[in-house]
Amino acid sequence: MREPSLAPRVVRTFVQDIVAPPEAVFPLLCPEREKEWLPGWDARMIYSASGVAERGAVFETAHAAGRTLWLVAEYDPPRRIAFARWQPDGLLVHIEIVLARKHTGGTAVGICYTFTAVDATGAGAVAAMGEDAWLENMGVWQARMNEWFAKVRA
């Protein structure tokens, strides 16, 4: 019997509290619509029949380290979307986002990132991942989306 092949992996989860219903939040989880509420986000759509997020859509983001390629792996509005992305730092990342309506009218957004190293560079990136930076990033994302909803309602 062969030993399983296990690459270095880190899984991070977070639940955001967004002050809008899932039907309003879900469309913003799109490479094109994200430009509206997340300063600095810049994506280029490579393939999408509709021009926005849909199952099978492919897009890219550019960073100092190079180009990150993304695939919309699952698309079930307004409850679930998942992405897979290939990063130039040797990581393959699976991102699952599940939206649940809160009794207060807002949305609980459950986010799970699974970072898997595909080479030695990726193994170093996984080893360097701290939870504090992850939590800060998720908090910023939550704040920006809530600020955007506050502006569009004003």
N, C-alpha and C positions, 0 to 999 in steps of 0.2 A: 504494500500500500504506500502510495506517495504522500509525502508531507505536504500540507497545504502551503501555497505561496502567499505570504502575507506582506504586502508593502506597508510602510509606515502610513498611518491614517489617524486623523483627528476628526471628531464629530462635535459640532457646536450647535446648541439650540437656544432659542430666545422667543419670548412671546411679547409682541408689541401691542400696545393699546392705542388704537386709532379711533379718532372721534367722528367717524362716518360709517355708514352701513357698508356691508360687503359689496353691494352693487356699485358703490361709488369708489371703493378702494381698489377692487380688482382691476379695472381698466388701467390704473396707474402702474401696475406691475408689468410694464411693457417697455422695451428698449426705446421706443419713440416717445411715449407719454412720460417716462421717467425724467426726461429733459425739462418738463414743466415744473417739477417740484424738488429735484435734487441738484443743487448747484454743482457744476463741474462735471456732471454726467454727460458723456458724449459717446454715442453708439452709432454705428453705420450698419444699416440693414443690408444684408447680402441676399436673403431670399425670404419673401413673404408674399403670398398671393393677395393679402388684404392690405399690406403696408404696415401692419402692426403685429403685436404678438398673436401667434396662433400655433397650434401643434405643427412641428416641423420647421418653424421659422429659424433662420440662421442669421446671426449678426456678429459684429466684432466691436471690441473696444481697444483703444491703444493706450499704452502706458510707457513709461521710461524703459521698462524691461522688454518691451515688445508688444506684440498683438495677442489679445485673448479672443479665442473663438467660442461662441455660444450656440447652443441648440435649445429650442423650446421643446422639452421632452414630453411634457404633459400639459394639457390645457382644458380645464373644466370650469368655465365661468359660472357663478362668481365665487367658487369655493376652493379651487386648487390650481396651482401652476407649478411646474418643475422645470429646471434648467440643468443642462450639463455644460461645463465650460472647460476648455483646455487652455492652461496658462503657460506663458513662456518660462516660468520658473520651475517647470517640471511637476506641476500639480494638475490633476484632473479633479474638478469640483462638481459635486451634485448638490443642487439647491432645491429643497422642497418648501413650498409656501402654502399653508392651509389657512383659510379664513373662516371664522365662526362669528355669527351675530351674537352680540351681547345684549342682555336684557335692558341695558341703558341706551341702546340704539347705536352704539359704536361697534367696533370689530376687534376681536382678538386675532392677531395675525401670528400664527405659529410658523417659525422659520427654522429650518434645519440645514446646515451646511456640512457636507462630508468632504473633507480634503484628503485625497489619496496621492502619495508621492509616486511618480512613474520613473524616476531616476534619482541619482545621488543629489542633484541640486534640489529636487523636490523633497527628498528626505531631510535635507537641511532646513528647508522652509517649514516643513511640518514640525521639526524639532524646535524651531524658534517661535512657533505660534503661542502667544500668551492669551489667556482668557480675558484679561483686562482690556486689551486692544479690541478683541471681538465684541465685548459688552459695550465699549465706547462707540464702536462703529454702529451697532444696532440701535443704541440710544440716539445717535445723530440721525439715522434714517427715520426713526419714529418721530423725532422732533421736527424734521423737515417736512414730512408728510402732514403732520398735524398743523404746522404753520401754514402750509399751502391750503388746507381745507379752511382754516380760519380766514385767510385772505379771500378765497372765492365766495365765502358766505357773507363777507362784510359788504 
